[in-house]
Amino acid sequence: MQKITTFLWFDTQAEEAAIFYTSLFNDSRVITTQRYGENPDLGTPGTVMTVQFELNGQTFIALNGGPQYKFSEAISLMTDCEDQAEVDKLWNALTADGGEEGRCGWLKDRFGLSWQVVPRRLPELLGDADPDRASRALQAMLTMNKIDIAAMEEAANGVAAQ
């Protein structure tokens, strides 16, 4: 068992979210689902209380705890995407059905959870040894919602946007 597990509080969508998230990432699965017992003060008997799941081998727990707490940008899940195809796939899936695009690779999914969809090439471009290349890449990124690796490469190389 991993030492630190991310615990996510949902109103009533813990199971739906876990199933959705596990459909997006390799090496992912729902591990266990616990239901509320016969104490109606805790939750409706028989409904989902918690769902333990793995995303790419990392454990999470989702709780149906009620509407009193909402997600905010103060915490997000960051994805390390190998290429533009993976960025596009995750961005499109996570912003679908009520998700919201944000700036610079940030978004909120339909459950309100914030994500950073980050191509592996991004920190390489922003950390380029040539400060002018890094600055141009950063300036390009600041104009984007979903990160476009090719456009950032062009900017870093000094190619003007069309």
C-alpha positions as a Markdown table, in Angstrom:
| # | Residue | x | y | z |
|---|---|---|---|---|
| 1 | Met | 0.0 | 0.0 | 0.0 |
| 2 | Gln | 1.3 | 3.5 | -0.8 |
| 3 | Lys | 2.0 | 5.7 | 2.2 |
| 4 | Ile | 0.0 | 8.7 | 1.0 |
| 5 | Thr | -3.3 | 8.4 | -0.8 |
| 6 | Thr | -5.3 | 11.2 | -2.4 |
| 7 | Phe | -8.8 | 11.4 | -1.0 |
| 8 | Leu | -11.4 | 13.1 | -3.2 |
| 9 | Trp | -14.7 | 14.3 | -1.8 |
| 10 | Phe | -17.7 | 14.2 | -4.1 |
| 11 | Asp | -21.4 | 15.0 | -3.5 |
| 12 | Thr | -22.9 | 11.8 | -5.0 |
| 13 | Gln | -20.7 | 11.0 | -8.0 |
| 14 | Ala | -17.7 | 9.1 | -6.5 |
| 15 | Glu | -18.4 | 5.9 | -8.4 |
| 16 | Glu | -19.2 | 7.6 | -11.7 |
| 17 | Ala | -16.0 | 9.6 | -11.3 |
| 18 | Ala | -13.8 | 6.6 | -10.5 |
| 19 | Ile | -15.2 | 4.7 | -13.5 |
| 20 | Phe | -14.6 | 7.6 | -15.8 |
| 21 | Tyr | -11.1 | 8.3 | -14.6 |
| 22 | Thr | -10.1 | 4.6 | -14.8 |
| 23 | Ser | -11.3 | 4.6 | -18.4 |
| 24 | Leu | -8.8 | 7.3 | -19.3 |
| 25 | Phe | -5.5 | 5.9 | -18.0 |
| 26 | Asn | -3.5 | 2.7 | -18.6 |
| 27 | Asp | -2.9 | 0.4 | -15.6 |
| 28 | Ser | -6.1 | 1.7 | -13.9 |
| 29 | Arg | -8.9 | 0.0 | -12.1 |
| 30 | Val | -11.6 | 0.2 | -9.5 |
| 31 | Ile | -10.4 | -1.8 | -6.5 |
| 32 | Thr | -13.3 | -1.7 | -4.0 |
| 33 | Thr | -16.6 | -0.1 | -3.5 |
| 34 | Gln | -18.0 | 0.4 | 0.0 |
| 35 | Arg | -21.7 | 1.1 | 0.6 |
| 36 | Tyr | -23.4 | 3.0 | 3.5 |
| 37 | Gly | -24.8 | 0.6 | 6.1 |
| 38 | Glu | -28.1 | 0.9 | 8.0 |
| 39 | Asn | -27.2 | 4.2 | 9.8 |
| 40 | Pro | -29.2 | 6.9 | 7.8 |
| 41 | Asp | -27.3 | 9.6 | 9.7 |
| 42 | Leu | -24.2 | 8.7 | 7.7 |
| 43 | Gly | -25.7 | 8.2 | 4.3 |
| 44 | Thr | -28.6 | 6.5 | 2.5 |
| 45 | Pro | -28.3 | 2.8 | 3.2 |
| 46 | Gly | -27.0 | 0.8 | 0.2 |
| 47 | Thr | -25.6 | 3.8 | -1.7 |
| 48 | Val | -22.0 | 4.1 | -2.5 |
| 49 | Met | -19.9 | 5.6 | 0.4 |
| 50 | Thr | -16.3 | 5.2 | -1.0 |
| 51 | Val | -14.6 | 3.9 | -4.1 |
| 52 | Gln | -10.9 | 2.9 | -4.0 |
| 53 | Phe | -9.3 | 3.1 | -7.4 |
| 54 | Glu | -6.0 | 3.2 | -9.1 |
| 55 | Leu | -4.9 | 5.5 | -11.9 |
| 56 | Asn | -1.7 | 4.3 | -13.6 |
| 57 | Gly | -0.9 | 2.4 | -10.5 |
| 58 | Gln | -1.5 | 5.2 | -8.0 |
| 59 | Thr | -4.3 | 4.7 | -5.4 |
| 60 | Phe | -7.1 | 7.2 | -4.8 |
| 61 | Ile | -10.2 | 7.1 | -2.7 |
| 62 | Ala | -13.4 | 8.9 | -3.7 |
| 63 | Leu | -16.1 | 9.6 | -1.0 |
| 64 | Asn | -19.7 | 10.5 | -1.5 |
| 65 | Gly | -19.7 | 12.9 | 1.4 |
| 66 | Gly | -22.5 | 15.4 | 0.4 |
| 67 | Pro | -22.6 | 18.8 | -1.2 |
| 68 | Gln | -20.9 | 20.9 | 1.6 |
| 69 | Tyr | -17.4 | 20.8 | 0.1 |
| 70 | Lys | -16.4 | 21.6 | -3.4 |
| 71 | Phe | -13.2 | 21.2 | -5.3 |
| 72 | Ser | -11.1 | 24.3 | -6.1 |
| 73 | Glu | -7.9 | 25.1 | -8.0 |
| 74 | Ala | -6.0 | 24.9 | -4.8 |
| 75 | Ile | -5.4 | 21.3 | -5.6 |
| 76 | Ser | -5.1 | 19.6 | -9.0 |
| 77 | Leu | -4.0 | 16.4 | -10.6 |
| 78 | Met | -1.2 | 16.8 | -13.1 |
| 79 | Thr | -0.8 | 14.3 | -16.0 |
| 80 | Asp | 2.5 | 13.7 | -17.7 |
| 81 | Cys | 1.6 | 13.2 | -21.4 |
| 82 | Glu | 4.0 | 11.6 | -23.8 |
| 83 | Asp | 2.9 | 13.5 | -26.9 |
| 84 | Gln | 0.3 | 15.7 | -28.4 |
| 85 | Ala | -2.0 | 12.8 | -29.1 |
| 86 | Glu | -2.2 | 12.0 | -25.4 |
| 87 | Val | -2.7 | 15.7 | -24.5 |
| 88 | Asp | -5.6 | 15.9 | -27.0 |
| 89 | Lys | -7.2 | 12.6 | -25.8 |
| 90 | Leu | -7.1 | 13.6 | -22.2 |
| 91 | Trp | -8.0 | 17.2 | -22.7 |
| 92 | Asn | -11.0 | 16.3 | -24.9 |
| 93 | Ala | -12.3 | 13.6 | -22.4 |
| 94 | Leu | -11.8 | 15.7 | -19.3 |
| 95 | Thr | -13.5 | 18.8 | -20.7 |
| 96 | Ala | -16.4 | 16.9 | -22.2 |
| 97 | Asp | -19.9 | 16.8 | -20.7 |
| 98 | Gly | -19.6 | 20.0 | -18.7 |
| 99 | Gly | -15.8 | 20.3 | -18.1 |
| 100 | Glu | -14.2 | 23.7 | -18.4 |
| 101 | Glu | -11.1 | 24.8 | -20.2 |
| 102 | Gly | -8.6 | 26.9 | -18.3 |
| 103 | Arg | -5.4 | 28.6 | -19.3 |
| 104 | Cys | -1.9 | 27.1 | -19.8 |
| 105 | Gly | -3.0 | 23.4 | -19.7 |
| 106 | Trp | -5.4 | 23.7 | -16.8 |
| 107 | Leu | -9.0 | 22.5 | -16.9 |
| 108 | Lys | -11.8 | 21.4 | -14.6 |
| 109 | Asp | -13.6 | 18.1 | -15.4 |
| 110 | Arg | -17.4 | 17.7 | -15.2 |
| 111 | Phe | -17.0 | 16.9 | -11.5 |
| 112 | Gly | -15.2 | 20.1 | -10.7 |
| 113 | Leu | -11.8 | 18.5 | -10.2 |
| 114 | Ser | -8.9 | 20.6 | -11.6 |
| 115 | Trp | -6.3 | 18.9 | -13.8 |
| 116 | Gln | -3.1 | 20.0 | -15.5 |
| 117 | Val | -2.6 | 18.3 | -18.8 |
| 118 | Val | 1.1 | 18.6 | -19.4 |
| 119 | Pro | 3.1 | 17.3 | -22.3 |
| 120 | Arg | 6.5 | 15.9 | -21.3 |
| 121 | Arg | 8.1 | 18.4 | -23.7 |
| 122 | Leu | 6.7 | 21.5 | -21.8 |
| 123 | Pro | 9.3 | 21.6 | -19.0 |
| 124 | Glu | 12.1 | 21.0 | -21.5 |
| 125 | Leu | 11.0 | 24.0 | -23.5 |
| 126 | Leu | 10.4 | 26.2 | -20.5 |
| 127 | Gly | 13.8 | 25.2 | -19.0 |
| 128 | Asp | 15.8 | 25.6 | -22.2 |
| 129 | Ala | 19.4 | 26.6 | -21.6 |
| 130 | Asp | 18.9 | 29.5 | -24.0 |
| 131 | Pro | 16.8 | 32.0 | -22.0 |
| 132 | Asp | 15.4 | 33.6 | -25.2 |
| 133 | Arg | 14.1 | 30.2 | -26.4 |
| 134 | Ala | 12.6 | 29.5 | -23.0 |
| 135 | Ser | 11.0 | 33.0 | -22.9 |
| 136 | Arg | 9.4 | 32.6 | -26.3 |
| 137 | Ala | 8.1 | 29.2 | -25.4 |
| 138 | Leu | 6.6 | 30.6 | -22.2 |
| 139 | Gln | 5.0 | 33.6 | -24.0 |
| 140 | Ala | 3.4 | 31.1 | -26.4 |
| 141 | Met | 2.1 | 28.9 | -23.6 |
| 142 | Leu | 0.5 | 31.9 | -21.9 |
| 143 | Thr | -1.8 | 32.4 | -24.9 |
| 144 | Met | -3.0 | 28.8 | -24.9 |
| 145 | Asn | -5.7 | 26.8 | -23.1 |
| 146 | Lys | -4.8 | 23.3 | -24.2 |
| 147 | Ile | -1.0 | 23.1 | -24.7 |
| 148 | Asp | 0.0 | 22.8 | -28.4 |
| 149 | Ile | 3.5 | 21.4 | -28.5 |
| 150 | Ala | 4.2 | 22.2 | -32.1 |
| 151 | Ala | 3.2 | 25.9 | -31.6 |
| 152 | Met | 5.5 | 26.1 | -28.5 |
| 153 | Glu | 8.4 | 24.6 | -30.5 |
| 154 | Glu | 7.8 | 27.1 | -33.3 |
| 155 | Ala | 7.7 | 29.9 | -30.8 |
| 156 | Ala | 10.9 | 28.7 | -29.1 |
| 157 | Asn | 12.6 | 28.6 | -32.5 |
| 158 | Gly | 11.5 | 32.1 | -33.3 |
| 159 | Val | 8.9 | 31.2 | -35.9 |
| 160 | Ala | 6.1 | 33.8 | -35.9 |
| 161 | Ala | 2.6 | 32.4 | -35.4 |
| 162 | Gln | 0.5 | 32.4 | -38.5 |
